[in-house]
Structures are given as C-alpha cells and as structure tokens.
Amino acid sequence: MIIPIVAYGDPVLKKEAEEIDKDYPNLDELIANMFETMYAAHGVGLAAPQIGKSIRLFIVDASPFADDGEEDEEPDPKAVGLENFKKVFINPIIEEESGEEWAFQEGCLSIPKIREDVYRKEQIKISYYDEHFQLHEEVYSGYAARVIQHEYDHIEGILFTDHLSSLKRKLLTKKLGKISKGEVDVDYKMKFSAAKRKK
C-alpha cells in the first residue's frame, strides 16, 4: 500500500523518533508499505517520520546510484557495491563518522523540487537491527554512507535543509512555505499539514 509522504512543515519531521521492539504492530506490513511508497516516489531512502510515524526505522535502496555512470566511463568509487544495496534499519545508532567531508546535491521526498549541496563525512560506522531484529554493526562509505546519514537525520528530527547556511535557508523560505501549503506539483502522494490547517 502506498502511503502519502508527509511534506515539509509537519511537526513530525522535527521530532526525535522513538525506539521500537520486535513486537511493534504490523512491522512487516509497514516495511513492505514503506518500500512500495519509496519506489512509487522514485526515492532511494525513506524514514518512518516521512509517513507520519515517529519511530526509529528507515529503509534504503541505493542501487540507482550504481547505474549512474555511462558504459565507457570509469565506475564512480563512491558507488561501488551498490548494485543490490537494499536494507532496513531499526533503532540505528551512528557510532562514528570519519574521513573527509564532501558535498553532494541532496533532495528529499518531503521537500520536493529542492536540491542543495550538503557536506557530510565520507564514512560511517553504524549499529542497527534488521527487519528480523538481528543486530549488525557495519561500516559504509560513499553514497551508501550519505543515504544512511540523510535518513538517520530524519529519525533525529533533522532535515537536509538544516545543514545549509542561514543565507541559503533564507533564500529557500518562500519555496519551503509553498511546499508546506501544498503549492507544489508532485507525481506521488503527499500529505500537507499546513494546507489542512488553513481550511
């Protein structure tokens, strides 16, 4: 089932999410719905707060990054190993961020039509539970690390726009206001809390 994605301006996106346990109701169904929702919106990651659930759960499928290069081009080292990079992260903790900071134009399904350079560290070490509640501790770098960092921010109540300079944020104020009111053209289901309040 495709669930509407919560738009910028909804308080759930600014809340720190809560941990869940393996008895969380209908968890398998929720995860399946999140993947369906993400693919319908052509995303590479989706966090539970983006569908209105303030819980520490996000999903990623970074495989589109593996297809980006032309056939005769050298493979992008940041995209190595992403061909089947599809994962579920429950109650994750980023234990460590390391390496050089690098910029990449990030976007967000909750903030459509806006892309900005965000600087993040090259490598992360993360511990998390998978969908079977098996505990993992893994190290990721490149695009995998970036997608995880972006989604992890969501469960901490942080949006990619929070990483921008105050001047950049000021320049985006009008666009962000329009998104929160539903004045944006998107080809996937969204829920606009500010538009609802206005009526």
C-alpha positions as CSV (number, residue, x, y, z in Angstrom):
1,M,0.0,0.0,0.0
2,I,1.3,3.4,-0.9
3,I,1.2,5.9,2.0
4,P,1.2,9.7,1.4
5,I,4.6,11.2,2.2
6,V,4.5,14.0,4.8
7,A,5.5,17.4,3.5
8,Y,7.9,19.9,5.0
9,G,6.2,21.9,7.8
10,D,4.7,18.9,9.6
11,P,5.8,18.8,13.2
12,V,6.5,15.0,13.0
13,L,9.5,15.8,10.8
14,K,11.2,17.8,13.5
15,K,10.7,15.3,16.4
16,E,13.2,12.9,17.6
17,A,11.7,9.5,16.9
18,E,11.3,6.7,19.5
19,E,12.8,3.2,19.5
20,I,10.6,0.2,18.8
21,D,10.8,-3.5,19.7
22,K,10.1,-6.6,17.7
23,D,6.5,-6.7,18.8
24,Y,5.8,-3.3,17.1
25,P,2.3,-3.9,15.5
26,N,2.3,-5.0,11.8
27,L,6.0,-4.2,11.4
28,D,6.5,-6.4,8.3
29,E,3.5,-4.8,6.6
30,L,4.8,-1.3,7.5
31,I,8.2,-2.1,6.0
32,A,6.6,-3.5,2.8
33,N,4.4,-0.4,2.5
34,M,7.4,1.9,3.0
35,F,9.3,0.2,0.2
36,E,6.3,0.4,-2.1
37,T,5.8,4.1,-1.2
38,M,9.5,4.9,-1.7
39,Y,9.6,3.2,-5.1
40,A,6.4,4.9,-6.3
41,A,8.1,8.3,-5.5
42,H,11.4,7.3,-7.1
43,G,13.3,7.7,-3.8
44,V,16.5,5.9,-2.6
45,G,15.5,6.2,1.1
46,L,12.5,6.7,3.3
47,A,12.2,7.2,7.1
48,A,9.2,6.4,9.2
49,P,8.6,10.1,10.2
50,Q,8.1,10.8,6.5
51,I,4.9,8.7,6.6
52,G,3.9,10.3,9.9
53,K,5.3,7.6,12.3
54,S,7.7,8.9,14.8
55,I,9.7,5.7,15.2
56,R,13.4,4.8,14.7
57,L,13.0,3.0,11.4
58,F,14.2,3.8,7.9
59,I,14.7,1.9,4.6
60,V,17.2,2.4,1.8
61,D,17.7,1.2,-1.7
62,A,20.8,2.9,-3.1
63,S,21.0,0.7,-6.2
64,P,20.0,3.6,-8.6
65,F,23.4,5.2,-7.8
66,A,25.1,2.1,-9.2
67,D,23.5,2.7,-12.6
68,D,24.5,6.4,-13.0
69,G,27.7,6.1,-15.0
70,E,28.0,5.8,-18.8
71,E,29.2,2.4,-20.0
72,D,32.6,3.6,-21.1
73,E,33.2,5.7,-18.0
74,E,35.3,4.7,-15.1
75,P,33.0,3.5,-12.3
76,D,32.4,6.1,-9.5
77,P,34.3,4.8,-6.5
78,K,31.6,6.3,-4.2
79,A,29.0,4.0,-5.9
80,V,31.0,0.7,-5.6
81,G,28.9,-2.2,-4.2
82,L,25.5,-0.5,-4.5
83,E,24.0,-2.8,-7.2
84,N,21.9,-4.6,-4.6
85,F,22.1,-2.2,-1.7
86,K,18.6,-2.6,-0.1
87,K,18.3,-2.5,3.7
88,V,16.1,-1.9,6.6
89,F,17.5,-0.1,9.7
90,I,15.7,-0.3,13.0
91,N,16.8,1.6,16.1
92,P,20.1,2.5,14.4
93,I,23.0,4.3,16.1
94,I,25.7,6.0,14.1
95,E,28.7,5.2,16.3
96,E,31.3,7.1,14.3
97,E,31.6,9.4,11.3
98,S,35.1,9.8,9.7
99,G,37.0,10.8,6.6
100,E,36.8,14.0,4.5
101,E,33.6,16.0,4.2
102,W,32.3,16.0,0.7
103,A,29.4,17.9,-1.0
104,F,26.6,16.3,-2.9
105,Q,23.3,17.7,-4.1
106,E,20.7,16.2,-1.8
107,G,17.0,16.2,-2.2
108,C,14.2,14.8,0.0
109,L,10.8,13.3,-0.8
110,S,9.3,15.5,1.9
111,I,10.8,18.6,0.3
112,P,10.2,18.1,-3.4
113,K,11.8,20.3,-6.2
114,I,14.6,21.5,-3.9
115,R,18.2,20.2,-4.2
116,E,21.1,21.7,-2.4
117,D,24.8,20.8,-1.7
118,V,25.1,19.2,1.7
119,Y,28.5,18.4,3.2
120,R,28.8,15.0,5.0
121,K,31.7,12.8,6.3
122,E,32.9,10.1,3.8
123,Q,32.5,7.1,6.2
124,I,30.2,5.9,9.0
125,K,30.1,3.1,11.4
126,I,26.5,2.2,12.3
127,S,24.9,-0.4,14.6
128,Y,21.2,-1.3,13.9
129,Y,18.6,-4.1,13.9
130,D,17.4,-5.5,10.6
131,E,13.8,-6.5,9.8
132,H,14.3,-9.8,11.6
133,F,15.7,-8.0,14.7
134,Q,19.2,-9.3,14.1
135,L,21.8,-6.9,15.4
136,H,24.5,-5.6,13.0
137,E,27.5,-3.3,13.2
138,E,28.8,-2.2,9.8
139,V,30.9,0.4,8.1
140,Y,29.8,2.3,5.0
141,S,31.3,4.9,2.8
142,G,30.5,7.0,-0.3
143,Y,26.8,7.2,-1.5
144,A,25.7,4.4,0.9
145,A,27.0,6.4,3.9
146,R,25.4,9.5,2.6
147,V,21.9,8.0,2.1
148,I,22.1,6.4,5.5
149,Q,23.2,9.7,7.1
150,H,20.3,11.5,5.4
151,E,17.7,9.0,6.6
152,Y,19.3,8.8,10.1
153,D,18.8,12.6,10.3
154,H,15.1,12.1,9.8
155,I,14.7,10.0,12.9
156,E,16.7,12.6,14.8
157,G,14.2,15.3,13.6
158,I,16.8,16.9,11.2
159,L,16.1,17.8,7.6
160,F,18.8,18.3,4.9
161,T,17.9,22.0,4.8
162,D,19.1,22.2,8.4
163,H,22.6,21.6,7.2
164,L,22.5,24.7,4.9
165,S,23.9,28.1,5.7
166,S,21.5,30.6,7.2
167,L,21.7,32.6,4.0
168,K,20.8,29.6,1.9
169,R,17.9,28.7,4.2
170,K,16.6,32.3,4.0
171,L,16.7,32.2,0.2
172,L,14.6,29.0,0.3
173,T,12.0,30.3,2.8
174,K,9.4,31.1,0.1
175,K,9.8,27.8,-1.7
176,L,9.6,25.9,1.6
177,G,6.5,27.8,2.6
178,K,4.8,26.8,-0.6
179,I,5.7,23.2,-0.1
180,S,4.2,23.2,3.4
181,K,0.9,24.7,2.0
182,G,0.7,22.1,-0.8
183,E,1.5,24.6,-3.6
184,V,3.9,22.2,-5.3
185,D,3.5,19.9,-8.3
186,V,4.5,16.3,-7.4
187,D,3.8,13.0,-9.1
188,Y,3.5,11.0,-5.9
189,K,1.0,11.1,-2.9
190,M,1.8,13.7,-0.3
191,K,0.2,15.0,2.9
192,F,0.4,18.7,3.6
193,S,-0.4,19.6,7.2
194,A,-0.3,23.4,6.7
195,A,-2.8,23.2,3.9
196,K,-5.1,21.2,6.2
197,R,-4.8,23.7,9.0
198,K,-5.6,26.6,6.6
199,K,-9.0,25.1,5.6
